[in-house]
Amino acid sequence: MNELVAYRCKKCGRISYPDRSRCLNCKGREFETVRPEGDAKLLTFSDVQALPWGIDDRYRILGVVEFENKVKAMGWIKTEKPKLGMKLKATWGPVRKIQGEYVNGLVLEPAK
């Protein structure tokens, strides 16, 4: 996976991330891909102190965001003082290193 992709149920329109074999709302099985659009709004966040192997930081702030087209996702917030409702710019980039290889994920920084 090289970027964030969500899935919209063709039957009821519910957006899911990550993908599912059946819609959690209507049990439909047909989906179309949806890419996040615009800036993301911070819905909630947490300061994580016990990080897994491959992350050299002492702590990281993880958050759940909602994009302008209603796609919701979780990612690494790169700011010291997050505030609920703040606008964030999303990129897909390295978040950790495993056996010398970078692993990519959602990286969120304050929108300018």
N, CA, C and O atoms as a DFTB+ gen file, in Angstrom:
448 C
 N C O
     1  1       0.846      -1.187       0.000
     2  2       0.000       0.000       0.000
     3  2       0.881       1.236       0.000
     4  3       1.748       1.377       0.863
     5  1       0.674       2.120      -0.942
     6  2       1.495       3.311      -1.070
     7  2       0.797       4.585      -0.648
     8  3       1.410       5.652      -0.609
     9  1      -0.485       4.479      -0.331
    10  2      -1.226       5.663       0.086
    11  2      -2.490       5.239       0.816
    12  3      -2.863       4.066       0.823
    13  1      -3.131       6.209       1.424
    14  2      -4.364       5.952       2.154
    15  2      -5.531       5.795       1.186
    16  3      -5.776       6.670       0.355
    17  1      -6.245       4.687       1.294
    18  2      -7.421       4.425       0.471
    19  2      -8.518       3.910       1.382
    20  3      -8.306       2.963       2.140
    21  1      -9.692       4.527       1.315
    22  2     -10.856       4.072       2.077
    23  2     -11.828       3.427       1.085
    24  3     -11.594       3.428      -0.124
    25  1     -12.916       2.880       1.619
    26  2     -13.863       2.140       0.783
    27  2     -15.288       2.572       1.103
    28  3     -15.688       2.605       2.266
    29  1     -16.063       2.908       0.047
    30  2     -17.454       3.335       0.203
    31  2     -18.364       2.193      -0.261
    32  3     -18.215       1.672      -1.367
    33  1     -19.307       1.816       0.605
    34  2     -20.272       0.769       0.274
    35  2     -21.166       1.276      -0.863
    36  3     -21.722       2.371      -0.781
    37  1     -21.295       0.485      -1.903
    38  2     -22.126       0.886      -3.044
    39  2     -23.613       0.837      -2.714
    40  3     -24.423       1.454      -3.407
    41  1     -23.974       0.111      -1.666
    42  2     -25.380      -0.036      -1.299
    43  2     -25.867       1.118      -0.418
    44  3     -26.913       1.707      -0.694
    45  1     -25.114       1.445       0.645
    46  2     -25.600       2.459       1.595
    47  2     -24.724       3.713       1.676
    48  3     -25.150       4.720       2.241
    49  1     -23.504       3.670       1.119
    50  2     -22.640       4.846       1.117
    51  2     -21.716       4.986       2.311
    52  3     -20.947       5.945       2.368
    53  1     -21.761       4.065       3.271
    54  2     -20.885       4.156       4.443
    55  2     -19.427       4.020       4.015
    56  3     -19.091       3.163       3.199
    57  1     -18.565       4.870       4.569
    58  2     -17.144       4.836       4.256
    59  2     -16.418       4.083       5.358
    60  3     -16.615       4.351       6.543
    61  1     -15.568       3.128       4.951
    62  2     -14.813       2.319       5.904
    63  2     -13.321       2.414       5.626
    64  3     -12.897       2.453       4.470
    65  1     -12.541       2.452       6.675
    66  2     -11.096       2.352       6.592
    67  2     -10.655       1.643       7.852
    68  3     -10.996       2.098       8.944
    69  1      -9.919       0.559       7.760
    70  2      -9.472      -0.096       6.528
    71  2     -10.601      -0.852       5.851
    72  3     -11.757      -0.774       6.269
    73  1     -10.247      -1.594       4.785
    74  2     -11.289      -2.291       4.026
    75  2     -11.914      -3.421       4.843
    76  3     -11.314      -3.924       5.793
    77  1     -13.104      -3.800       4.463
    78  2     -13.871      -4.854       5.131
    79  2     -14.452      -5.759       4.058
    80  3     -14.618      -5.344       2.910
    81  1     -14.759      -6.985       4.428
    82  2     -15.382      -7.890       3.464
    83  2     -16.881      -7.602       3.347
    84  3     -17.499      -7.882       2.320
    85  1     -17.461      -7.032       4.425
    86  2     -18.878      -6.653       4.425
    87  2     -19.033      -5.312       5.102
    88  3     -18.285      -4.976       6.020
    89  1     -20.009      -4.547       4.643
    90  2     -20.294      -3.234       5.223
    91  2     -20.805      -3.416       6.655
    92  3     -21.655      -4.269       6.911
    93  1     -20.293      -2.623       7.571
    94  2     -20.726      -2.706       8.963
    95  2     -22.148      -2.180       9.152
    96  3     -22.788      -2.473      10.162
    97  1     -22.643      -1.407       8.188
    98  2     -23.963      -0.818       8.292
    99  2     -25.057      -1.697       7.677
   100  3     -26.046      -2.021       8.335
   101  1     -24.869      -2.079       6.411
   102  2     -25.946      -2.778       5.692
   103  2     -25.574      -4.196       5.268
   104  3     -26.392      -4.900       4.676
   105  1     -24.351      -4.617       5.566
   106  2     -23.827      -5.953       5.205
   107  2     -23.572      -6.109       3.709
   108  3     -23.364      -7.225       3.235
   109  1     -23.586      -5.004       2.956
   110  2     -23.279      -5.058       1.528
   111  2     -21.861      -5.546       1.291
   112  3     -21.010      -5.454       2.176
   113  1     -21.609      -6.064       0.101
   114  2     -20.295      -6.629      -0.224
   115  2     -19.595      -5.945      -1.396
   116  3     -18.510      -6.366      -1.798
   117  1     -20.198      -4.905      -1.940
   118  2     -19.579      -4.200      -3.061
   119  2     -19.138      -2.819      -2.608
   120  3     -19.906      -2.077      -1.995
   121  1     -17.880      -2.482      -2.920
   122  2     -17.286      -1.228      -2.482
   123  2     -16.591      -0.530      -3.646
   124  3     -16.202      -1.161      -4.628
   125  1     -16.443       0.794      -3.512
   126  2     -15.621       1.567      -4.431
   127  2     -14.554       2.280      -3.616
   128  3     -14.791       2.630      -2.460
   129  1     -13.398       2.495      -4.196
   130  2     -12.319       3.155      -3.459
   131  2     -12.579       4.652      -3.365
   132  3     -13.144       5.269      -4.268
   133  1     -12.145       5.215      -2.237
   134  2     -12.296       6.647      -1.969
   135  2     -10.962       7.139      -1.424
   136  3     -10.418       6.563      -0.482
   137  1     -10.450       8.177      -2.006
   138  2      -9.218       8.781      -1.504
   139  2      -9.592      10.006      -0.661
   140  3     -10.525      10.732      -1.006
   141  1      -8.880      10.235       0.425
   142  2      -9.187      11.415       1.243
   143  2      -8.964      12.694       0.445
   144  3      -8.059      12.775      -0.386
   145  1      -9.803      13.687       0.712
   146  2      -9.695      14.967       0.010
   147  2      -9.605      16.111       1.006
   148  3     -10.290      16.123       2.029
   149  1      -8.749      17.070       0.687
   150  2      -8.631      18.277       1.492
   151  2      -7.865      18.070       2.779
   152  3      -7.223      17.040       2.984
   153  1      -7.945      19.067       3.639
   154  2      -7.296      18.989       4.942
   155  2      -8.089      18.064       5.853
   156  3      -9.257      17.766       5.603
   157  1      -7.427      17.618       6.912
   158  2      -8.058      16.738       7.894
   159  2      -8.333      17.532       9.166
   160  3      -7.545      18.400       9.542
   161  1      -9.445      17.237       9.825
   162  2      -9.795      17.866      11.100
   163  2      -9.530      16.855      12.198
   164  3      -9.964      15.707      12.104
   165  1      -8.817      17.273      13.248
   166  2      -8.482      16.387      14.359
   167  2      -9.707      16.134      15.234
   168  3     -10.291      17.063      15.793
   169  1     -10.087      14.846      15.344
   170  2     -11.251      14.466      16.152
   171  2     -10.857      14.057      17.565
   172  3     -11.543      14.402      18.527
   173  1      -9.754      13.323      17.693
   174  2      -9.259      12.893      19.000
   175  2      -7.795      12.520      18.866
   176  3      -7.323      12.249      17.762
   177  1      -7.067      12.503      19.981
   178  2      -5.651      12.138      19.935
   179  2      -5.210      11.559      21.267
   180  3      -5.890      11.695      22.284
   181  1      -4.050      10.908      21.234
   182  2      -3.481      10.318      22.434
   183  2      -1.963      10.383      22.352
   184  3      -1.378      10.216      21.281
   185  1      -1.340      10.626      23.487
   186  2       0.113      10.642      23.611
   187  2       0.549       9.219      23.966
   188  3       0.234       8.731      25.052
   189  1       1.262       8.556      23.072
   190  2       1.665       7.163      23.276
   191  2       3.102       7.129      23.773
   192  3       4.015       7.585      23.083
   193  1       3.304       6.585      24.975
   194  2       4.623       6.531      25.602
   195  2       5.351       5.210      25.359
   196  3       6.581       5.191      25.308
   197  1       4.621       4.111      25.208
   198  2       5.227       2.795      24.998
   199  2       5.157       2.455      23.513
   200  3       4.168       1.899      23.036
   201  1       6.214       2.797      22.796
   202  2       6.226       2.603      21.351
   203  2       6.870       1.276      20.973
   204  3       7.730       0.782      21.702
   205  1       6.472       0.692      19.849
   206  2       7.036      -0.587      19.419
   207  2       8.460      -0.443      18.905
   208  3       8.941       0.664      18.665
   209  1       9.118      -1.570      18.742
   210  2      10.463      -1.613      18.206
   211  2      10.472      -0.987      16.820
   212  3       9.532      -1.180      16.049
   213  1      11.509      -0.248      16.496
   214  2      11.614       0.383      15.196
   215  2      11.273       1.861      15.221
   216  3      11.408       2.547      14.207
   217  1      10.832       2.360      16.372
   218  2      10.543       3.789      16.512
   219  2      11.476       4.340      17.582
   220  3      11.414       3.946      18.747
   221  1      12.336       5.253      17.164
   222  2      13.360       5.774      18.070
   223  2      12.880       6.917      18.949
   224  3      13.568       7.282      19.902
   225  1      11.726       7.489      18.658
   226  2      11.207       8.598      19.460
   227  2      10.836       8.117      20.865
   228  3      10.517       6.945      21.063
   229  1      10.880       9.025      21.827
   230  2      10.492       8.685      23.205
   231  2       8.980       8.548      23.329
   232  3       8.491       7.760      24.139
   233  1       8.241       9.307      22.536
   234  2       6.785       9.219      22.520
   235  2       6.302       9.757      21.172
   236  3       7.042      10.418      20.443
   237  1       5.074       9.462      20.874
   238  2       4.447       9.999      19.667
   239  2       2.996      10.335      19.984
   240  3       2.381       9.752      20.876
   241  1       2.476      11.279      19.239
   242  2       1.069      11.626      19.370
   243  2       0.347      11.015      18.170
   244  3       0.666      11.314      17.019
   245  1      -0.627      10.156      18.454
   246  2      -1.446       9.542      17.415
   247  2      -2.835      10.153      17.480
   248  3      -3.335      10.460      18.563
   249  1      -3.453      10.329      16.332
   250  2      -4.771      10.942      16.319
   251  2      -5.681      10.372      15.251
   252  3      -5.230       9.773      14.275
   253  1      -6.964      10.570      15.455
   254  2      -7.978      10.214      14.466
   255  2      -8.442      11.515      13.837
   256  3      -8.781      12.475      14.530
   257  1      -8.452      11.529      12.500
   258  2      -8.843      12.724      11.758
   259  2      -9.985      12.402      10.800
   260  3     -10.215      11.246      10.443
   261  1     -10.692      13.450      10.395
   262  2     -11.728      13.308       9.377
   263  2     -11.425      14.292       8.251
   264  3     -11.277      15.493       8.480
   265  1     -11.335      13.764       7.036
   266  2     -11.077      14.595       5.873
   267  2     -12.371      15.268       5.417
   268  3     -13.455      14.932       5.894
   269  1     -12.250      16.212       4.499
   270  2     -13.406      16.989       4.040
   271  2     -14.471      16.118       3.380
   272  3     -15.647      16.481       3.377
   273  1     -14.074      14.963       2.815
   274  2     -15.056      14.068       2.183
   275  2     -15.489      12.932       3.109
   276  3     -15.954      11.893       2.641
   277  1     -15.338      13.124       4.415
   278  2     -15.821      12.236       5.478
   279  2     -15.004      10.961       5.673
   280  3     -15.424      10.095       6.441
   281  1     -13.857      10.806       5.013
   282  2     -12.971       9.678       5.267
   283  2     -12.301       9.906       6.613
   284  3     -11.758      10.982       6.867
   285  1     -12.338       8.883       7.486
   286  2     -11.683       8.968       8.796
   287  2     -10.503       8.008       8.822
   288  3     -10.572       6.906       8.277
   289  1      -9.411       8.441       9.466
   290  2      -8.219       7.605       9.550
   291  2      -7.393       8.001      10.764
   292  3      -7.587       9.066      11.350
   293  1      -6.465       7.120      11.128
   294  2      -5.580       7.384      12.260
   295  2      -4.156       7.545      11.743
   296  3      -3.738       6.843      10.823
   297  1      -3.415       8.477      12.342
   298  2      -2.043       8.692      11.917
   299  2      -1.211       9.370      12.988
   300  3      -1.689       9.690      14.076
   301  1       0.050       9.576      12.643
   302  2       1.047      10.211      13.514
   303  2       0.936      11.717      13.359
   304  3       1.081      12.247      12.257
   305  1       0.678      12.405      14.466
   306  2       0.565      13.864      14.459
   307  2       1.914      14.457      14.831
   308  3       2.428      14.215      15.924
   309  1       2.482      15.230      13.922
   310  2       3.802      15.822      14.145
   311  2       3.676      17.261      14.609
   312  3       4.046      18.194      13.896
   313  1       3.149      17.428      15.817
   314  2       3.106      18.733      16.468
   315  2       3.124      18.483      17.971
   316  3       2.593      17.475      18.439
   317  1       3.712      19.364      18.704
   318  2       3.813      19.202      20.156
   319  2       2.516      19.532      20.889
   320  3       2.258      18.998      21.968
   321  1       1.704      20.405      20.311
   322  2       0.501      20.854      21.011
   323  2      -0.745      20.713      20.133
   324  3      -1.260      21.708      19.625
   325  1      -1.226      19.490      19.954
   326  2      -2.442      19.322      19.148
   327  2      -3.666      19.861      19.883
   328  3      -3.716      19.867      21.113
   329  1      -4.644      20.308      19.112
   330  2      -5.903      20.797      19.677
   331  2      -7.043      20.189      18.877
   332  3      -6.991      20.134      17.648
   333  1      -8.064      19.737      19.574
   334  2      -9.219      19.167      18.892
   335  2      -9.782      20.179      17.901
   336  3      -9.912      21.363      18.210
   337  1     -10.109      19.701      16.719
   338  2     -10.658      20.573      15.689
   339  2      -9.630      21.237      14.797
   340  3      -9.989      21.839      13.785
   341  1      -8.341      21.137      15.157
   342  2      -7.318      21.791      14.336
   343  2      -7.232      21.135      12.962
   344  3      -7.504      19.943      12.816
   345  1      -6.853      21.920      11.960
   346  2      -6.695      21.434      10.591
   347  2      -5.281      20.886      10.418
   348  3      -4.301      21.506      10.832
   349  1      -5.199      19.708       9.796
   350  2      -3.923      19.058       9.564
   351  2      -3.775      18.703       8.094
   352  3      -4.755      18.373       7.425
   353  1      -2.561      18.772       7.600
   354  2      -2.226      18.369       6.235
   355  2      -1.682      16.956       6.309
   356  3      -0.798      16.668       7.115
   357  1      -2.208      16.067       5.466
   358  2      -1.829      14.652       5.505
   359  2      -0.873      14.308       4.376
   360  3      -1.031      14.761       3.242
   361  1       0.128      13.493       4.713
   362  2       1.031      12.920       3.720
   363  2       1.210      11.449       4.031
   364  3       0.902      11.000       5.135
   365  1       1.705      10.700       3.065
   366  2       1.998       9.283       3.244
   367  2       3.506       9.170       3.242
   368  3       4.143       9.443       2.225
   369  1       4.104       8.764       4.383
   370  2       5.554       8.728       4.457
   371  2       6.045       7.786       5.534
   372  3       5.248       7.119       6.193
   373  1       7.373       7.728       5.719
   374  2       7.959       6.794       6.682
   375  2       7.557       7.113       8.120
   376  3       7.615       8.263       8.554
   377  1       7.149       6.076       8.847
   378  2       6.767       6.237      10.250
   379  2       7.620       5.370      11.187
   380  3       7.651       5.609      12.394
   381  1       8.303       4.378      10.639
   382  2       9.202       3.544      11.433
   383  2      10.110       2.756      10.516
   384  3       9.948       2.776       9.296
   385  1      11.075       2.055      11.113
   386  2      12.044       1.278      10.352
   387  2      12.072      -0.139      10.910
   388  3      12.223      -0.325      12.118
   389  1      11.929      -1.138      10.047
   390  2      11.972      -2.538      10.457
   391  2      12.997      -3.258       9.589
   392  3      12.886      -3.258       8.363
   393  1      13.987      -3.868      10.219
   394  2      15.061      -4.585       9.531
   395  2      15.678      -3.739       8.422
   396  3      15.931      -4.235       7.324
   397  1      15.917      -2.471       8.708
   398  2      16.554      -1.568       7.773
   399  2      15.644      -0.987       6.699
   400  3      16.088      -0.174       5.889
   401  1      14.391      -1.388       6.681
   402  2      13.441      -0.912       5.673
   403  2      12.431       0.030       6.327
   404  3      11.915      -0.248       7.410
   405  1      12.161       1.135       5.660
   406  2      11.162       2.069       6.176
   407  2       9.750       1.548       5.912
   408  3       9.470       0.968       4.863
   409  1       8.871       1.768       6.887
   410  2       7.461       1.423       6.769
   411  2       6.693       2.741       6.695
   412  3       6.866       3.613       7.546
   413  1       5.854       2.883       5.683
   414  2       5.105       4.120       5.491
   415  2       3.751       4.086       6.181
   416  3       3.175       3.021       6.408
   417  1       3.261       5.261       6.506
   418  2       1.959       5.408       7.134
   419  2       1.493       6.848       6.999
   420  3       2.135       7.659       6.331
   421  1       0.388       7.156       7.628
   422  2      -0.205       8.485       7.556
   423  2       0.515       9.421       8.528
   424  3       0.598       9.150       9.726
   425  1       1.033      10.525       7.990
   426  2       1.735      11.533       8.777
   427  2       0.930      12.834       8.671
   428  3       0.593      13.278       7.573
   429  1       0.631      13.433       9.819
   430  2      -0.222      14.631       9.872
   431  2       0.544      15.792      10.489
   432  3       1.105      15.677      11.579
   433  1       0.556      16.912       9.772
   434  2       1.226      18.118      10.265
   435  2       0.251      19.286      10.186
   436  3      -0.655      19.283       9.353
   437  1       0.431      20.279      11.042
   438  2      -0.485      21.430      11.027
   439  2      -0.569      22.063       9.638
   440  3       0.448      22.290       8.984
   441  1      -1.797      22.343       9.202
   442  2      -2.009      23.022       7.914
   443  2      -1.626      24.488       8.067
   444  3      -1.831      25.083       9.125
   445  1      -1.084      25.049       7.038
   446  2      -0.632      26.441       7.115
   447  2      -1.640      27.371       6.553
   448  3      -1.421      28.582       6.538
